[in-house]
Amino acid sequence: MEWYIYALISAVAMGLSTILCKKALFDMHVMEFRTTFKTLQLIPLMIILPFVNFDILAWQYLYIFLIAFIAVVAGLFWAKAVKHSEISSVSPLQNISPFFLVIMSFIFLKEVLTMQQVIGIAIMIIGTYVLEVDHKISDLKGPIIKIIKTKTIHFVFIGLVLYSLTAIGDKYMVSNISRFTYMFLIWMFMAIIYNLFSLIFHKGFKDVIYCIKTSGGIIFIAGILSFISALAYFQALTMTMVSLVIPVKRLSTLFTTIIGGELFHDHGLKIKIFACVIIILGSLLVIL
């Protein structure tokens, strides 16, 4: 299959996972949720254990741990934004990440995009801008003011910058070790870090037990979908540039905006869907 098929599979699975995560977050603290989510993800992770090679260099273990730590911090910021905002407002903001990623991938990986791909990413960013106009497209300053003043949007942008760094690390590592080895180790490290954070700042494993009792089934299904998304994502990374994979993967925002927006009765859904259509058109330019 082509790389973008894997990226699209990743997008669909991630979109559905995000919707389930939003539902689970209604009843629990962000740290409780993320710790439980990553702990339960270890169950489907065991499927790839036979394909994992633990005989890698010490610096590679350290590098993967560092990427995992950054991903944990990014995940906490993202989950906090999802918990305190409408999912159809927050999720499409992920489409701004190609802007950060193109710059970082050029600096660290020497990846160069074609003009068509740059235009496609620019259109995706315009779609994200339209998303924030609050039904007044003539109000050009509105989205900028909203971004400056809204704390949850700040959380999203911090998370996106950190996630862009981890995407660079993902691409570098899957070019040096097998995708199964990398995925297993980084998810294992993330689960450990989340549980350490929970133990230090909250009630530790008691929180995990509480979350499992409250919404364990939903979190587990979200974890399986996230697992499928990650497998497809890492496969796509082995086939093309990270600065192409991520924009396509961000199509997950279409599913979270339309499906999630309907489920959670978000406001201004029509203009949000319109913004997502713009983003999809940009994505097509990136793919074709």
N, C-alpha and C positions, 0 to 999 in steps of 0.2 A: 504493500500500500504506500501511497505518497505520504510525505511528512505531514501535510495539512489535514489528512484524514485522522491521523493520530492526535493532532492538535485539536481538531473538532470534537473527537471522542472525549478528550480531556476537558474541553469546555462544557460539554453537556453534563458530564458527571459532576464537575465542580459546581455548576449552576444549581443542580438539584441538591447537592450537599450543602451549599450555602443557605438555601431555603430552609432545610431541616435544622441547620445550626441556628438560624434566626428564631425558629419556633422554640427550640430548646433554651435559648438565652432568655426567654421571657421569665423563666422560673429560677434563674441562678446567677451568681456572680461570674464575671468574665474569667477570672483566674480558675474558679471551680470548673467552669465549662471547658476551658482549653486544656486543663490538666486531665480531665476525664476523657475528653475527645482524643487526645494523643495517647493516653493509656490504653483505651479500647482499640485504637488503631494497631496496636501491637499484635492483636489476634489475627487479622488478615495478613499482616506482615510476615507471619510464620510460613506462609505459602511459598515465599521466595527464598527461605532459608537454605534449601539445598543448593541454590545457585550462587550463594554468597562466598566470596573469597576473603578470608580474614588475614591472609598473608600479604598485607600491604605495608608500605613504609610508615614509620612513626610520624613523619611530617604530614602524611596524608590523613592519618587519624586526627591530628591536631587541627588541620585545615578544615576537615569535615565538622569537627566539634565547634569551631569558630562560626562556620556557616549556620550550623544548627542553632547556636546562641542568638545570632542576628535574626534568624527566622522566628525564634520564640518571641523576641521583643516585637518584631513586626506583627506577629499573630495576635499579640495582646492588644496592640493599638487598633488593629483591624476589627477584632471582636468587640472592642469597646465602642467603636464607631457603629457597627451593625446593631449592637444592643440598644443604643440611644438614638437611632435615626430610622427613618423609613428605608426599608431595604431597596426600594426602587430609586431612592435618591443617592444612597451610598454606593451601591454595587457598580453602577456605570462609571463612577469616578475612577475605578480601576483602569479604565481605558486611557488614562493620562500616563500610565506607567511606561508605554513605549517611548515617550519623550525622554524620560530619565534613562531608559534602557539603551536607546540608540547612542546616547552620549557615552555611557559607561562601556558599552560593548566596543565602541570605536577606540576608547582609551585603553581598555584592558585586553581586549581580544582582537583588536585591529579589524573588526567586521565593518564592511562598507556597504551601504544600501544603494540600490538604484534610485533614480529620481522618482520613478513611479511609486516605489515603496515609501519613499519619504513623503510624497504627496498623500498616499494612503493613510499614513500615520497622522499627518496633519489634519486630514478630514476626520479621523477618529477623535482627535483632540477638540475639533470644532463641535462635534456631536456632544462631547462631554460639556462644553461651554453652554450649548443649547439646553442641556439637561438642567442647568442651574438658573435659568431665566425666570422661573416662577410665573410662567404663563404670560410674560410680558417681553416678547422678543425685541421690542423697541427699546427696552431698558438695557442698554449695552453695559452700563456700569454695575448693574445689579449683581451679576454673577461674581464679579471681582470683589465687590464689597462683602458679598455673602461668604466668599472663601476666606477673606481677611478676618471676619468677625466670628465665624462659626467654629467652635472648638472641635466638634466631631469631624469636620472637614480637615482640620489640622491633623487629627489622629489618622485620617485616611492617607494624607500626603506623607506623613512620617512613615507609615507602614509601607507605602508604595516605594519610597526611596530605599528603605531597608530590603524590601522584597526584590527590588531591581539588583541590589548587591548580591543577594542570594542566588538570583538567576544567573548572574555572571559566574558565581562559584559553581553552580550546577553544571553549566556548560563546560567549564574547565575540568571538573572532576570526571564527568562521564566521557571525556576525551582521553582520560588517563587510566581509569578503572572501569569495570563493568557497571552498567546502570543498576543491576540488582544489588551489587555490593554497596554502591553509593546510597541507593534508596534505603536499604536496610539499616545502614550505619547512621545516616542522618536522622531517620525517624526514631531510631533507638535513642540517640543522643537527645533529641527534642523531648521525648517522653521523660527521660531522666531529669533534664533541666526544668521542665514544667513541674515535676513532682518535688524537686528541691525548692523551687520558688514557692510552691504551695505549702510546703512544710515550714519554710521560714516566715512567710507573710500571712498564712492562713492556718487551717487546721489539718493540712496534710491529707493523708489517706482517708480521713473521716469525710472530707469534702467529696472525694471520689465516690465513696459509698453512697452519700446523700444524692449525688447527681445520678448515679446509676439507678437508684430507687425511684427518683423523680422522673427522669427522661432517658433512662438507659437504652431503651429500644431505638428511639429516634437518633440518639448520639451514635449508636453502633452502626445503624444504616448509613448515617452521614459519613462515618469513618470508612465504610466499605466503598462508598461512592468516591470519596477522596482518594482511596487506595487505587481504584481504577483510573481516576484522573491522573494520578502521579505516574502510574505505569505507562500510560499513553504519552504523557508529557516527556518523560525521560527518553522514551523511544524516539519521539520527534526530535529531541535535542541531538541524538546521535546521527541524525540525517540532514540537518541544516542549521543555519545560524539561530542563536537564541533571540536575536532582535527580530526574527520573523515568527518564531514559535509563539512568543508571548503575546503579540497582538492578536493572533488567531485564538489562542487560549482564552483571551479576555472576552471572547464572544459569549462566555458563560454569563456575562452581565445581561445579555438579552433574556435569558431564561429567568434569571432572578428578578429582573425588572417587570416582565410581563406576568409570569406565573406568581412570583412572590408578591408583586404589587396587588394582584387580584386577591390572593389569599389573605393578605394582611390589610386590605382596604386602604391602600396608600392614596394620597391626594395627587391630583394632576397627572394621572397615569397616561393620558393620551399624549401629552407633550414629551413625557419620559420615553414612551415607545417610539415617538418620532425621532428623538435624539438617538435612540438605539439603532434605528434604521440608518441614520447618517453614519453611525459608527460601523455598522456592518458594511456599508458601501466602501468605507475606507479600508476595511479588512480585506475586501475582495481585491482591491488594488495591491495590497501587500501580498496576497496569495498568487494572483495571476501573473 
